[in-house]
Amino acid sequence: DSLGRLMQTLGRRYVADFNRRHGRSGALWGGRFRAALVEPGDWVLLALRRVDQLAREQGAWSSSPHHLGLCRDPLLSDPPELWALGNTPFERESAYRELLAREIDAAREQLLARAVLGDWVAGSAAFAAAVAAECGRPAAPRRPGRPAGRNRRGSTVSPNK
């Protein structure tokens, strides 16, 4: 019984110290795991750039040193979209450096953030429709409100009117 209490006390103290150091509150693993299915192509590069930019802004670890040729991490593999940036490692690193320096389109960045926060698909409408058809569930948020239905007499009723 005392080992369990010791571990509980250590955990509580560690979490309190961690939260104080990093200016946060709550349990360490209290939030949801966030993920989104990303359309191959430009959307993969957009997502990779956004993750690297956020990590740089927050002083966190990111894969950008690996992609920029500053260090090689054997645990990371580059997506095909990075390989398509150039024929040599130097061309790819230079092209990715230019991409990181560019401002991300606000509308696409907002769509990506919405996809990640809602577990939706990040990509074109055609890609989202294909994923929805394959999975049998919506891949993008539906319109707010109740869906149109039939009243007792059998006629269609729109709840938005």
Backbone as a ProteinNet text record, in pm:
[ID]
protein_1_A
[PRIMARY]
DSLGRLMQTLGRRYVADFNRRHGRSGALWGGRFRAALVEPGDWVLLALRRVDQLAREQGAWSSSPHHLGLCRDPLLSDPPELWALGNTPFERESAYRELLAREIDAAREQLLARAVLGDWVAGSAAFAAAVAAECGRPAAPRRPGRPAGRNRRGSTVSPNK
[TERTIARY]
82.8	0	87	199.5	283.8	355.5	387.6	451.3	355	228.5	127.3	113.3	112.8	102.7	225.9	343.8	467.4	461	419	410.6	306.8	196.2	93.8	147.4	217.4	275	379.6	467.1	568.6	502.2	398.7	327.7	266.7	201.8	138.7	243	352.6	457	521.2	544.6	605.9	514.4	386.7	292.6	284.2	279.1	273.7	398.6	515.1	640.3	646	606.5	605.8	514.2	393.3	298.2	350	415.1	471.9	582.1	669.2	780	732	627	581.8	457.8	416.1	303.8	173.7	145.5	21.3	-49.2	-163.8	-237.7	-301	-346.1	-416.3	-323.8	-383.8	-308.7	-218.2	-107.6	-15	-79	-157.4	-219.1	-369.5	-410.3	-552	-622.8	-552.7	-617.5	-636.2	-712.2	-733.2	-612.5	-591.4	-491.7	-548.9	-476	-525.2	-459.5	-541.1	-488.5	-583.5	-531.1	-613.3	-555.5	-640.9	-599.5	-566.5	-445.8	-399.1	-387.9	-442.3	-435.9	-291.7	-249.2	-112	-91	32.6	65.6	93.7	39.1	63.4	17.5	-88.4	-139.6	-41.4	33.9	135.5	244.5	290.8	393.3	341.3	215.8	156	154.3	110.5	103.7	243.1	339.5	476.4	533.7	511.3	558.3	494.2	363.4	293.7	343.4	364.3	415.8	554.6	640.3	776	774.7	686.6	678.4	625.5	523.1	470.6	576	649.9	754.3	862	898.7	1000.5	950	823.4	765.3	759.1	733.9	717.2	845.7	953.1	1080.2	1080.1	997	986.5	1067	1082	1153.3	1070.6	1137.2	1067.9	1159.7	1104.8	1182.1	1254.4	1239.5	1299.8	1451.7	1528	1672.8	1705	1625.4	1645	1617.9	1506.6	1468.1	1557.8	1623.1	1711.8	1857.3	1883.9	2018.7	2111.2	2057.7	2141.8	2182.8	2098.7	2132	2045.8	2092.8	2016.8	1962.8	1833.2	1769	1727.1	1788	1754.9	1611.7	1544.9	1407.1	1306	1350.1	1259.1	1273.2	1162.4	1165.7	1092.1	1144.9	1087.3	970.3	861.7	749.7	788.3	720.7	751.9	745.2	659.8	646.6	776.9	852.7	983.4	1084	1078.3	1169.5	1142.5	1018.9	983.3	1033.3	1085	1132.7	1265.7	1337.8	1465.5	1530.6	1630.1	1697.7	1808.8	1865.1	1974.6	1930.7	1999.6	1965.5	1978.7	2076.4	2096.5	1980.1	1930.3	1815.1	1691.6	1668.1	1551.8	1560	1677.6	1695.3	1674.7	1728.1	1713	1566.1	1498.5	1357.5	1272.2	1302.4	1223.9	1253.1	1376.4	1411.8	1331.3	1317.6	1237.4	1089.4	1039.6	900.2	876.5	970	955.4	957.2	1033.2	1043.7	917.5	842.2	721.1	606.6	523	401.1	301.3	234.9	131.8	2.2	-67.6	-196.2	-290.7	-347.3	-429.3	-550.7	-614.3	-734.1	-699.1	-591.1	-550.1	-502.2	-434.9	-389.6	-509.8	-613.6	-734.9	-805.4	-809.2	-869.6	-792.3	-659.5	-576.2	-599.5	-603.3	-626.2	-763.7	-863.5	-999.1	-1004.7	-931.5	-927.6	-861.9	-752.3	-680.4	-763.4	-822.5	-899.3	-1028.5	-1081.9	-1208	-1194.9	-1071.9	-1048.5	-1114	-1104.5	-1160.3	-1048.2	-1083.7	-988	-932.4	-800	-736.5	-703.4	-772	-748.4	-863.5	-866.9	-969.4	-1104.3	-1209.1	-1344.6	-1358.8	-1294.6	-1301	-1234.9	-1122.2	-1053.4	-1139.8	-1200.6	-1287.8	-1406.4	-1464.8	-1578.6	-1536.1	-1417.1	-1367.7	-1344.2	-1288.6	-1264.5	-1397.7	-1493.9	-1625.1	-1692.8	-1683.3	-1743.8	-1674.5	-1544	-1467	-1495	-1504.8	-1521.2	-1666.4	-1756.2	-1896.1	-1932.1	-1853	-1882.9	-1840	-1894.6	-1856.5	-1707	-1645	-1502.8	-1483.2	-1593.2	-1588.4	-1710.2	-1702.2	-1816.9	-1942.1	-2055.2	-2183.1	-2234.2	-2335.9	-2396.7	-2450.6	-2441.9	-2497.6	-2649.7	-2704.4	-2850	-2896.3	-3024.1	-3081	-3097.6	-3077.3	-3099	-3247.3	-3274.6	-3413.4	-3474.8	-3598.1	-3665.3	-3807.8	-3881.6	-4020.8	-4110.5	-4217.8	-4312.8	-4413.2	-4510.6	-4606.1	-4688.3	-4704.8	-4786.4	-4705.8	-4570.5	-4489	-4420.8	-4444.3	-4377.4	-4244.5	-4151.2	-4018.4	-4023.5	-3958.2	-3954.6	-3809	-3780.8	-3645.2	-3638.9	-3550.3	-3544.6	-3483.6	-3419.2	-3351.7	-3443.8	-3570.3	-3662.5	-3744.2
-120.1	0	126.2	121.3	240.2	271.1	170	195.2	270.6	230.7	300.5	445.9	470.9	609.6	690.3	626.9	694.7	738.3	647.7	680	789.7	783.9	886.8	1023.6	1027.4	1153.4	1206.6	1117.8	1160.1	1217.1	1148	1195.2	1332	1351.2	1481.1	1592.2	1565.7	1668	1697.8	1592.7	1613.7	1697	1662.9	1736.4	1882.3	1906.6	2044.7	2122	2058.7	2123.5	2147.2	2047.4	2059.4	2173.4	2177.8	2283.2	2421	2432.5	2561	2604.2	2509.6	2541	2583.3	2520.2	2543.8	2632.2	2689.8	2783	2721.2	2601.5	2535.7	2481.5	2418.2	2361	2230.3	2153.7	2029.1	1909.5	1796.3	1671.8	1677.2	1604.1	1605.8	1550	1445.6	1382.8	1407.8	1522.6	1551.2	1585.6	1636.5	1677.5	1561.3	1585.5	1483.3	1472.1	1354.1	1335	1395.9	1482.6	1551.1	1493.5	1466	1411.3	1446.1	1440	1460.6	1378.4	1328.1	1260.9	1371.4	1368.6	1477.2	1426.3	1504.4	1469.3	1473.5	1369.7	1371.4	1492.2	1537.4	1650.9	1775.9	1886.8	2016.1	2019.4	1945.7	1946.8	1883.4	1782.3	1721.6	1823.7	1894.1	1997	2109.4	2147	2251.1	2206.4	2083.1	2032.3	2023.2	1975.1	1964.2	2101.9	2198.6	2335.8	2393.1	2373	2431.5	2371	2240.9	2175.5	2229.8	2241.9	2292.8	2438.7	2519.5	2660	2674.5	2597.3	2602.4	2558.7	2454.2	2406	2512.3	2579.1	2683.7	2800	2839.3	2948.7	2914.3	2787.2	2745.1	2691.9	2690.2	2640.1	2490.8	2419.2	2274.2	2203.1	2072.5	1992.6	1982.9	1981.4	1957.8	1879.6	1840.3	1764.9	1855.8	1986.9	2077.2	2064.1	2046.5	2027.7	1907.1	1802.1	1683.8	1718.5	1788.2	1821.6	1929.2	2006.9	2112.6	2066.1	1940.9	1886.4	1926.3	1980.9	2022.1	1902.8	1801.2	1676	1566.6	1446.1	1333.2	1250.3	1227.2	1145	1014.5	901.9	774.4	728.4	785.6	747	818.6	922	997.9	952.6	946.6	922	1036.8	1080	1193.6	1148.1	1225.1	1190.2	1214	1147.7	1164.7	1310.5	1390.1	1531	1606.7	1570.5	1634.1	1589.3	1461.6	1411	1480.2	1519.3	1584.3	1728.1	1783.3	1921.8	1939.3	1831.4	1844	1709.4	1707	1582.2	1546.1	1645	1619.3	1662.7	1610	1655.3	1806.5	1865	2009.9	2087.2	2040.5	2106.9	2093.8	1974.4	1953.2	2039.6	2043.3	2123.3	2270.8	2318	2458.6	2491.9	2402.6	2426.2	2425.3	2335.7	2331.5	2454.2	2500.5	2622.7	2741	2749.4	2856.1	2843	2718.7	2697.8	2741.9	2709.4	2749.3	2901	2968.5	3114.3	3183.6	3117.6	3177.1	3176.2	3276.4	3285.3	3181.3	3114.2	3017.5	3092.7	3056.5	3117	3099.6	3208.3	3206.8	3115.8	3115.6	3033.7	2885.3	2845	2703.1	2665.1	2757	2729.7	2709.3	2788.5	2776.5	2643.6	2603	2474.2	2358.5	2368.8	2265.3	2257.8	2373.1	2376.3	2320.2	2355.3	2304.5	2152.6	2102.2	1957.9	1885.5	1939.3	1874.7	1879.5	1992.8	2005.9	1924.8	1898.3	1825.1	1683.5	1634.8	1500.8	1486.2	1591.8	1589.1	1566.9	1562.8	1547.1	1684.1	1691.8	1815.1	1795.7	1869.7	1857	1915	1877.5	1929.9	1866.1	1927.7	1875.8	1738.6	1720.1	1590.8	1480.9	1512.5	1415.8	1381.6	1483.8	1460.6	1373.9	1397	1316.9	1172	1151.7	1015.8	942.5	1011.9	951.6	918.7	1009.3	986	864.7	852.5	738.4	608.5	611.9	493.1	451.4	547.7	518.1	502.5	559.8	553.5	648.2	751.7	853.7	988.6	1097.6	1229.7	1256.3	1320.6	1354.4	1503.7	1577.2	1722.1	1759.5	1871.3	1911.1	1934.3	1896.3	1921.2	2058.7	2104	2232.2	2226.5	2336.7	2335.9	2325.4	2274.7	2262.2	2121.2	2100.2	1968.7	1948.8	1826.5	1801.6	1809.5	1840.4	1846.4	1708.3	1703.4	1574.6	1581.7	1477.5	1474.1	1494.6	1572.2	1589.8	1474	1478.8	1366.8	1347.3	1451.4	1442	1391	1377	1324	1428.1	1557.3	1660.1	1695.8	1742	1776.9	1907.4	1910.4	2027.3	2068.3	2194.9	2245.2	2312.7	2267	2326.8	2465.9	2507.1	2636.7	2750.1	2722.8	2828.7	2876
0	0	0	72.9	82.8	-48.2	-128.7	-258.4	-350.3	-346.2	-425.7	-384.9	-254.2	-205.6	-242.6	-236	-274.4	-420.9	-508.6	-651.7	-677.3	-605.8	-621.1	-577.7	-466.6	-417.1	-514	-563.5	-660.7	-785.8	-832.9	-951.6	-931.3	-820.2	-792	-784.3	-715.6	-703.7	-838.5	-916.6	-1047.4	-1136.6	-1140.6	-1225.3	-1182.1	-1050.9	-1002.2	-1042.9	-1029.6	-1068.5	-1218.9	-1296.4	-1442.2	-1485.6	-1429.3	-1464.2	-1426.7	-1312.5	-1269.9	-1366.8	-1403.8	-1495.1	-1633.2	-1681.1	-1817.9	-1827.9	-1715.7	-1717.8	-1763.5	-1721.4	-1760.7	-1638	-1656.6	-1543.8	-1587.3	-1490.2	-1519.4	-1527.9	-1561.2	-1574.2	-1697	-1691.3	-1804.6	-1930.3	-1916.4	-2032.8	-2033.2	-1980.9	-1967.6	-2096.8	-2195.5	-2319.7	-2414.6	-2520.6	-2622.5	-2712.2	-2764.9	-2868.9	-2996.1	-3060.1	-3179.2	-3304.1	-3403.8	-3528.4	-3641.9	-3762.4	-3880.6	-3994.1	-4078.2	-4199.8	-4300	-4355.8	-4442.4	-4585.6	-4678.1	-4819.7	-4868.4	-4942.1	-4995.9	-5087.4	-5095.6	-5181.6	-5100.4	-5146.8	-5082.5	-4936.8	-4905.6	-4768.1	-4670.1	-4714.2	-4627	-4596.8	-4700.3	-4679	-4590.4	-4609.6	-4525.7	-4379.3	-4354.8	-4217.5	-4155.6	-4232	-4181.9	-4148.6	-4237.3	-4212.2	-4087.2	-4072.5	-3956.9	-3826.2	-3824.6	-3703.1	-3670.7	-3771.7	-3748.2	-3704	-3762.2	-3722	-3579.6	-3544.6	-3407.9	-3307.1	-3339.6	-3248.5	-3229.1	-3337.8	-3327.4	-3241.1	-3260.4	-3181.6	-3033.5	-3002.6	-2863.8	-2802.2	-2879.1	-2828.5	-2804.8	-2878.1	-2862.2	-2970.7	-2954	-3052.4	-3179.1	-3293.7	-3420	-3512.9	-3626	-3723.8	-3822	-3809.8	-3908.5	-3917.9	-3808.4	-3828.1	-3916.1	-3903.5	-3988	-4134.6	-4160.1	-4297.5	-4358.7	-4274.3	-4322.9	-4332.6	-4298.3	-4309.5	-4196.3	-4088	-3975.9	-3890.6	-3886.6	-3817.9	-3880.7	-3873.9	-3927.5	-3813	-3815.7	-3714.5	-3780.7	-3741.7	-3807.5	-3781.6	-3683.4	-3654.5	-3743.2	-3814.9	-3901.4	-4045.6	-4114.4	-4258.6	-4326.5	-4436.7	-4507.6	-4593.9	-4594.6	-4682.5	-4828.5	-4920.4	-5063.6	-5109.1	-5044.7	-5082.5	-5060	-4956.5	-4934.9	-5040	-5076.5	-5179.1	-5313.3	-5336.3	-5463.6	-5472	-5362.6	-5363.6	-5436.9	-5461.4	-5531.6	-5554.4	-5645.7	-5680.1	-5582.6	-5517.3	-5424.3	-5284.2	-5182	-5046.7	-5031.5	-5096.6	-5085.6	-5145.2	-5261.3	-5322.8	-5233.9	-5177.9	-5091.7	-4965.9	-4904.8	-4782.8	-4811.1	-4922.6	-4959.8	-4988.2	-5060.7	-5093.3	-4967.1	-4874.1	-4750.2	-4664.3	-4665.1	-4591.6	-4645.4	-4778.6	-4839.4	-4801.4	-4798.3	-4758.4	-4614.3	-4525.1	-4385.4	-4369	-4453.3	-4442.5	-4493	-4580.5	-4636.8	-4537.5	-4548.3	-4466.5	-4517.4	-4426.1	-4463.7	-4487.7	-4595.2	-4628	-4509.3	-4461.5	-4339.9	-4353.9	-4470.4	-4489.5	-4481.2	-4545.9	-4542	-4402.3	-4335.8	-4199.8	-4107.4	-4126.7	-4046	-4074	-4201	-4235.5	-4172.5	-4173.8	-4113.8	-3962.4	-3897.1	-3751.8	-3717.8	-3796.1	-3772.4	-3790	-3889.4	-3912.7	-3795.4	-3746.8	-3636.1	-3508.3	-3478.2	-3354.2	-3355.6	-3472.6	-3481.1	-3531.4	-3552.9	-3608.3	-3746.4	-3827.4	-3962	-4062.7	-4189.5	-4297.7	-4334.9	-4357	-4404.2	-4551.7	-4636.4	-4778.9	-4858.1	-4983.2	-5073.5	-5043	-5097.3	-5077.8	-5144.9	-5259.3	-5328.5	-5244.6	-5181.1	-5096.2	-4974.8	-4914.3	-4798.3	-4837.8	-4956.4	-5002.3	-5026.2	-5082.9	-5106.6	-4974.6	-4876.6	-4745	-4677.9	-4686.8	-4626.2	-4689.4	-4820.7	-4889.2	-4848.6	-4833.9	-4796.2	-4651.9	-4562.6	-4419.6	-4377.1	-4453.6	-4415.4	-4302.2	-4283.5	-4181.6	-4236.7	-4183.2	-4234	-4213.9	-4310.3	-4301.7	-4281.5	-4278.9	-4256.8	-4173	-4102.1	-4018.6	-4102.3	-4046.4	-4113.3	-4073.9	-4143.5	-4110.5	-3968.9	-3894.7	-3759.3	-3761.5	-3653.7	-3643	-3673.5	-3656.6	-3682.6	-3831.5	-3878	-4020.8	-4055.9	-4180.8	-4226.4	-4213.8	-4173.1	-4157.1	-4207.9	-4183.7	-4227.4	-4106.4	-4127.5	-4018	-4019.2	-3934.5	-3922.9	-4048.1	-4126.7	-4249	-4367.2	-4348.7	-4457.1	-4542	-4514.7	-4594.1	-4528.3	-4609.6	-4559.5	-4482.6	-4370.1	-4284.8	-4268.4	-4288.8	-4268.1	-4131.6	-4041.6	-3908.2	-3906.9	-4015.6	-4018.8	-4059	-4087.9	-4130.1	-4014.9
[MASK]
+++++++++++++++++++++++++++++++++++++++++++++++++++++++++++++++++++++++++++++++++++++++++++++++++++++++++++++++++++++++++++++++++++++++++++++++++++++++++++++++++

